[in-house]
Amino acid sequence: MKLVRYGAAGRERPGLIDAQGKLRDLSGHVGDIDAATLVRTGRARLAAIDPASLPQVAGTPRHGAPVAHTGKMICVGLNYSDHAAETGAEPPEQPILFMKATSAIMGPNDDVIIPKGSVKTDWEVELGVVIGDTARNVAVEDALAHVAGYLVVNDLSERAFQLEHGGQWMKGKCCDTFGPVGPWLVTADEVPDPQNLGLWLEVNGHRHQHSNTRNMIFGVAELVSYISRYMSLQPGDIISTGTPPGVGLGQKPPLYLRPGDTMELGIDGLGRQRQRTVAFDAGASA
């Protein structure tokens, strides 16, 4: 299934994309695409519904983040060895983990705000893993059973905030709008091998990132197992699994986003995103 949330920001409704690519309304069956829907029993109830019996949604409404009420978003740093090399870092011996504030999460095609004072806003296409059933100290061989599905993530970063302002990376990772996810959540049964997905990103029509999840240092199952040693993973939590090479920081010379730029990115079978960058507006934040 391809599960979506559609409508104006803050008023999204649950839906799904049928086999013909039509948007169908799910609000007669579930209140939202949230923890209760994403657990194994909730997904089974949805799978039993005939999509043709659901109301078709007219027009092309906005897509919001396909998961509601995400409790935490855990990101993995330097998880492609060639990306580590382009940043001048050694490939890690264990996964590097950091958190992205859930207030950064937004719809896949919403505008990205360049933060006030930013000079190094960067792009990062990543595979997102959505937890279905609680994972706590799970073995690698059992880890994928705890996954509800997968989605596209743009793990935007402000490199000066991240690397030059002291402390941890999260200063450059948690800015508002720095977590576009979607357009939909593809349930795990439709992704037979999460380690064989092509992913790409373009800025203003130029392709900067083009790789495959097979090139991850730590695969999805290993990441779910590893993270679950340190914290429980709850339904609706998102793991963003790291980016391949081609980020702005790695260009020669470095290249960063400016207001008016357009990013397009996607992952095989998981859809694509498109964001326009806009300048920070102090009045809009008041």
Secondary structure as UniProt FT lines:
FT   STRAND          2..6
FT   TURN            9..10
FT   STRAND          13..17
FT   TURN            19..20
FT   STRAND          23..25
FT   TURN            27..29
FT   HELIX           35..38
FT   HELIX           40..47
FT   HELIX           51..53
FT   STRAND          73..77
FT   HELIX           81..86
FT   TURN            87..88
FT   STRAND          96..100
FT   HELIX           102..104
FT   STRAND          105..106
FT   TURN            108..109
FT   STRAND          112..114
FT   TURN            116..117
FT   STRAND          121..122
FT   STRAND          125..131
FT   HELIX           140..143
FT   HELIX           144..146
FT   STRAND          147..154
FT   STRAND          157..158
FT   HELIX           159..164
FT   HELIX           169..172
FT   TURN            176..177
FT   STRAND          179..181
FT   STRAND          185..187
FT   HELIX           188..190
FT   TURN            194..195
FT   STRAND          198..203
FT   TURN            204..205
FT   STRAND          206..212
FT   HELIX           213..215
FT   HELIX           220..230
FT   TURN            235..236
FT   STRAND          238..240
FT   HELIX           248..250
FT   TURN            259..260
FT   STRAND          262..267
FT   TURN            268..270
FT   STRAND          271..279
FT   HELIX           282..285
//
